[in-house]
Amino acid sequence: MSGGSGTRLWPVSTTLQPKQFHNLGAQRTMIEETALRLRGSHEGIVFLDPVVIAGESHRDLVLELLDRSGVKLSALVLEPEGRNTAATAALAALVGQEIDPDAYVLLMPADHLVADRHALVEAVRAASAVVSDNIVTFGIKPTAPETGYGYILQGEALSDGVHRVAGFKEKPALDVANQYLRDGGYSWNSGMFFFAPKVLLEEFSIAAADIRDGAHEAFRRARRENAIEIHLDSETFAKVRNEAVDRAVMEKTSRAAVAPCDIGWADVGSWAELWRLSSKDEEGNAVTGSATLLDAENNLIRGDGIHVSAIGVSDLIVVASGNSVLIMPRSRAQDVKKVIPGQG
C-alpha cells in the first residue's frame, strides 16, 4: 500500500512526494525497503513478485525507485484518487486472486520500517497455520504506553503464536495505554494484514459490500498497460466509500486473528519518532545533511541541500527542505498539520 500522504513529516513529505518516497531511517526509500523486504524464498516460504497499489500521480516515482532497486512487479495498481485502506484491501484481494488464486496476500504499508526481517518471516509462518479461514493482522508487542497507535486485544489461542481478536481499541489516553500495558494481552495495530483473497472478499460481502462492489467495478473497467499497469476507472472509483479497512471489516468480522510479534516495527509517523529511531551524536542530536551545532542537545536537524546552524538549543525539530523551514519543540510534533500552507 503506497497511497499515504504522510503530512506529519512536512516539509520533506508532501502530497507530490509523500514519506514512502524518501529515505527516512533506512538505506533506501521506504517503498524500496518494503518491496525488498520479502523477495523469493525465505526459510521455506515463497514470496511472489510484489504488487504495489499507489496513486496515479505517483506512477513515475514508483517505477523509477523500484527499477533502481531491481524490483520486478507482478502488478502496479493505480488509484485515480485516495479512497482509504478498505478500498485498497479489496483491490489487493482482487488482484491477488487474478495473479494466483491459490496464493495468500500479505498487505503491508509502504511507509513503515521493519528492522527484523527474520522475525517477520516467523510471524508470517505462524499466521500461515490459520490464514486459510481467517484474516490475520500483525500486532506489535508494545514497549511503551503509546497514545498514537490503536491497540488490539488478543483472545483465545487459535494456534501457536496466533489468537482470535477480542477487540480493536481506538488510540487511547495515556492512563488507558498504561492500563493496557499492565493488563497484558494488548498489542499495537500495525496495519499489516495476511489473508486469502476469497476470505477477505467474503467478509467484505457481509460487512461492506458496497466497497467491495465499487472496487470490483473500478478494477473490471480498468485500463491495462504494458503487462503490469492497472489504471482504475476514475468515475467508478470516485464513488467508492472512503473508509479504513479496520472500521469497515476488521471490527465487524468474526474471522479476525492477531499474530503478536516483535519485528522492529515503526510507522515513522512524526518527526519526534524519527528522532527516537535515528542514530545520534554524544549530545543526543540526530543530524541529516550539513549542520553546525554549538551547545545544542537532543535535537533533530535535517537540511536537504541547506546548511543548518544551531546554537544553544535543545529538544527541537529543525527541518529545511525545498523553500520551507519547520522549527518546533519535539513535544509539538503532532501539530505539524496545523502549519502546512493551505491546510492550517
Secondary structure in CASP SS format (residue, H / E / C, confidence):
PFRMAT SS
TARGET T0000
AUTHOR 0000-0000-0000
METHOD secondary structure of the structure
MODEL  1
M C 1.00
S E 1.00
G C 1.00
G C 1.00
S C 1.00
G C 1.00
T H 1.00
R H 1.00
L H 1.00
W C 1.00
P C 1.00
V C 1.00
S C 1.00
T C 1.00
T C 1.00
L C 1.00
Q C 1.00
P C 1.00
K H 1.00
Q H 1.00
F H 1.00
H C 1.00
N C 1.00
L C 1.00
G C 1.00
A C 1.00
Q C 1.00
R C 1.00
T C 1.00
M H 1.00
I H 1.00
E H 1.00
E H 1.00
T H 1.00
A H 1.00
L H 1.00
R H 1.00
L C 1.00
R C 1.00
G E 1.00
S E 1.00
H E 1.00
E C 1.00
G C 1.00
I E 1.00
V E 1.00
F E 1.00
L C 1.00
D C 1.00
P C 1.00
V E 1.00
V E 1.00
I E 1.00
A E 1.00
G E 1.00
E H 1.00
S H 1.00
H H 1.00
R H 1.00
D H 1.00
L H 1.00
V H 1.00
L H 1.00
E H 1.00
L H 1.00
L H 1.00
D H 1.00
R H 1.00
S C 1.00
G C 1.00
V C 1.00
K C 1.00
L C 1.00
S C 1.00
A E 1.00
L E 1.00
V E 1.00
L E 1.00
E E 1.00
P C 1.00
E C 1.00
G C 1.00
R C 1.00
N H 1.00
T H 1.00
A H 1.00
A H 1.00
T H 1.00
A H 1.00
A H 1.00
L H 1.00
A H 1.00
A H 1.00
L H 1.00
V H 1.00
G H 1.00
Q H 1.00
E H 1.00
I H 1.00
D C 1.00
P C 1.00
D C 1.00
A C 1.00
Y C 1.00
V E 1.00
L E 1.00
L E 1.00
M C 1.00
P C 1.00
A C 1.00
D C 1.00
H C 1.00
L E 1.00
V E 1.00
A C 1.00
D C 1.00
R H 1.00
H H 1.00
A H 1.00
L H 1.00
V H 1.00
E H 1.00
A H 1.00
V H 1.00
R H 1.00
A H 1.00
A H 1.00
S H 1.00
A C 1.00
V C 1.00
V C 1.00
S C 1.00
D C 1.00
N C 1.00
I E 1.00
V E 1.00
T E 1.00
F E 1.00
G E 1.00
I E 1.00
K C 1.00
P C 1.00
T C 1.00
A C 1.00
P C 1.00
E C 1.00
T C 1.00
G C 1.00
Y C 1.00
G C 1.00
Y E 1.00
I E 1.00
L E 1.00
Q E 1.00
G E 1.00
E E 1.00
A E 1.00
L E 1.00
S E 1.00
D C 1.00
G C 1.00
V E 1.00
H E 1.00
R E 1.00
V E 1.00
A E 1.00
G E 1.00
F E 1.00
K E 1.00
E C 1.00
K C 1.00
P C 1.00
A C 1.00
L H 1.00
D H 1.00
V H 1.00
A H 1.00
N H 1.00
Q H 1.00
Y H 1.00
L H 1.00
R H 1.00
D H 1.00
G C 1.00
G C 1.00
Y E 1.00
S E 1.00
W E 1.00
N E 1.00
S E 1.00
G E 1.00
M E 1.00
F E 1.00
F E 1.00
F E 1.00
A C 1.00
P H 1.00
K H 1.00
V H 1.00
L H 1.00
L H 1.00
E H 1.00
E H 1.00
F H 1.00
S H 1.00
I H 1.00
A H 1.00
A C 1.00
A H 1.00
D H 1.00
I H 1.00
R H 1.00
D H 1.00
G H 1.00
A H 1.00
H H 1.00
E H 1.00
A H 1.00
F H 1.00
R H 1.00
R C 1.00
A C 1.00
R E 1.00
R E 1.00
E E 1.00
N C 1.00
A C 1.00
I C 1.00
E E 1.00
I E 1.00
H E 1.00
L C 1.00
D C 1.00
S H 1.00
E H 1.00
T H 1.00
F H 1.00
A C 1.00
K C 1.00
V C 1.00
R C 1.00
N C 1.00
E C 1.00
A C 1.00
V H 1.00
D H 1.00
R H 1.00
A H 1.00
V H 1.00
M H 1.00
E C 1.00
K C 1.00
T C 1.00
S C 1.00
R C 1.00
A E 1.00
A E 1.00
V E 1.00
A E 1.00
P E 1.00
C E 1.00
D C 1.00
I C 1.00
G C 1.00
W E 1.00
A E 1.00
D C 1.00
V C 1.00
G C 1.00
S C 1.00
W H 1.00
A H 1.00
E H 1.00
L H 1.00
W H 1.00
R H 1.00
L H 1.00
S C 1.00
S C 1.00
K C 1.00
D C 1.00
E C 1.00
E C 1.00
G C 1.00
N C 1.00
A E 1.00
V E 1.00
T E 1.00
G E 1.00
S E 1.00
A E 1.00
T E 1.00
L E 1.00
L E 1.00
D C 1.00
A C 1.00
E E 1.00
N C 1.00
N C 1.00
L E 1.00
I E 1.00
R E 1.00
G E 1.00
D E 1.00
G E 1.00
I E 1.00
H E 1.00
V E 1.00
S E 1.00
A E 1.00
I E 1.00
G C 1.00
V C 1.00
S E 1.00
D C 1.00
L E 1.00
I E 1.00
V E 1.00
V E 1.00
A E 1.00
S E 1.00
G C 1.00
N C 1.00
S E 1.00
V E 1.00
L E 1.00
I E 1.00
M E 1.00
P E 1.00
R H 1.00
S H 1.00
R H 1.00
A H 1.00
Q H 1.00
D H 1.00
V H 1.00
K H 1.00
K H 1.00
V H 1.00
I C 1.00
P C 1.00
G C 1.00
Q C 1.00
G C 1.00
END
